[in-house]
Amino acid sequence: MLQVRFHGRGGQGVVTAAEMLAVAAFLEGHHAQAFPSFGSERMGAPVVSFCRIDDKEIRLREPILEPDALIVQDPTLFKVVDVCQGLKASGYLLVNSHRSLAELHLDAIATQLPAGHALTVPASELALKHVGRPFPNAALLGAFAGLTGIVDLKSVNAAIGETFAKKVAEANIAAATAAYNAVAGAAAAA
């Protein structure tokens, strides 16, 4: 079973991101579940959501304490929450930022993971460019597909298409594709 934990702030689409990842996995024939965990329910408050993917039925319903992957939509959370708590040694770390892992003071964490398993991507900037609003969730899913290969970009784009109205979906698909290509370019350069 693959377990993904999303960290962000209220209003960034953290819950929607987990749901779209679950739909993408389902479209590829996997069993999947997504669910949120809220603290105070207000705009800007820390929010965590979870996604599990497996080839068999998933009966587990508790929060993910030892994720295989972390997707961090707001890097300021590293200052207030132990975001990387429980991340498996073979895990993935994807952070929404135009800054490098070293600039975010995450290089020590990144060196504990396999080479190429930790990356930043400017998802908010890509969303702003393509969608007109800085919602990083769809772009991060495209980057996640490129970083991990766990789901295909085609499935991510189909999930986005099922989630949003056509015009909004097309813009988010463009952002996801741009993030996927940015990750592929970073991997080729490494």
N, C-alpha and C positions, 0 to 999 in steps of 0.2 A: 504494500500500500504506500502510495506517495502522499505526503501531507504538506500542505502549503499554508503558511500563515501570512496574512496581510496586515500591515500596520499603516495607519493614516490618521487623518482628522475628519471629524464630522463634516460632511458636505463635499468631500473629495471623491466620492464614489467607491469607497473601500468595500462596502457590501456588494455593490453591483459588480465589482471586479471579480470577487470570489464566485459569484453566481455565473458570470460569463465564462470563467475558467471551467467551472463544472459543466456548463452546457457544451463547451468545446470538447471536453473529454468524452461526454456522453455521445456527441456526434461521431466520435471515433470508435464507438462501441464499448466504452468503459463504463463502469459504475462510478458515480460521482455524487458528492454531497457538498453543499456550501451553507454556512450559517454564520451569523455575526455574534459579537459579544460587545455590549455597550456598557460604558460607565455612565456618566451623566449624559443625557441625550440632548446635546446642544451643539450648534455649529462650532467647529474648531476644537471640540474635545477629542482626546485620543479615542480611536475606534480600532478594534481588531476584528478581522473576519477570517474564516477558515475554509479550506477546500481540501477534500480527500478524493483521491482517484485510485481505483483498483480494478482488477479484472474480475472480481467476484463481488457479491453483495456486501455492502458496508453496513455493519450493525452498530459500530461505535458512534457515540453521540456527544462525547465530551470535547472540551477545547483541546487544541493541539499544543502539547507542551514540548515535544521534540520534533520540530519541523524538518522536513527534507529541504525545504526552500522558504526563504523569507522575501517578501516583496514589500518594500518600504516606500510609501507614497510621499512621506514628508520627513526629510532628514533631520528636522529639528527635534523629532521624537527621541533621537539617540541621547539627547540631553536630559530627558525626563522619564524615560522608560528603558528598561533593560531589553531592548528590542531583540538582541541576538541570543537571549536566554534559551537554552535547550537546542540551538541549531546543531544538527548532526555534523560530525567532522567531514563527511563527504557531501555536505549540503551546498546550496546555492544562496547567494545574497545578491539581490537586485535592488538598487537604490535610485530613486528619482532625484537626480541632481545633475547640473552641468559641471559641478566640481568633481575632482578625482577622489578616489577612496582615501588617498593620503591627505588631501585638503580637508576631508571630513573627519580625519583622525580615525579612520577605519582600516588602515593598512595592517595593523597588528591582527585584526580579525580576519582580514582577507588572506594573510599569509598562512593562517591555520587551515584554510580550505584548499582543496585541490586547485592547481593552476587553471585559471579561466572560469572559476566558479563564483567569482565576486566581480560585480560591475556596476558602474553608474551609467545612467542614460538620462538625457534631459527631457523627460516625458512631459513635464508641464509646458516647456517651451514648444515641443512638437505639437501638443494639443492646442496651444494658443495659436500656433501657425495654421493648423489644419481645421480646427474646430471653432476657433475664435474665443475659446474660454480655456483656462488653465487646469482642466480636469485630466489628471495623468493616468487614470485607470486603464483605458483602452490601449494607450501607447505602451504602458508597462506590460500588458498582456502580450503585445507583439514582441517586445523585447524579451519577455520570458520564454516565448516560443523559440526565439533565436538563440538565447543563452542555453536553454536546457534540452530542447528537442522533445520535451515531454508531450507537448501537443503541437500540431502543425499550424502554421499561420493561416492556412485556408480554413481550418476549424475555428480558430480565434475570430477570423473575419465573419464567418457564418454566425457565430454566437453574438457578435456585435450587431449583425444585421437582424437577429431575432429580438434583441433587447431594445433597440432604438428605432424611431421612425426613420424612413428612408433617407432623408437629407442629413439628419444627424448621424445616422449609421455610416453613410458614405464618408463624412468628414472624419469620424472616429476610425474607420477602416484605413483611411489615408494616414492618420497619425500612427496607428498600430503598424502599418507597413513601413513607414519611415523609421520607427523605432527598431523594428526587426532588421531592416537594412543597416542601421547604425551599429547594431550588435554584430551583425555578420561582418561588417567592415572592421570593427574592433578585433574580432576573432582572427580575421585574415592578417591584420597588422601585427598581432601578437606572436 
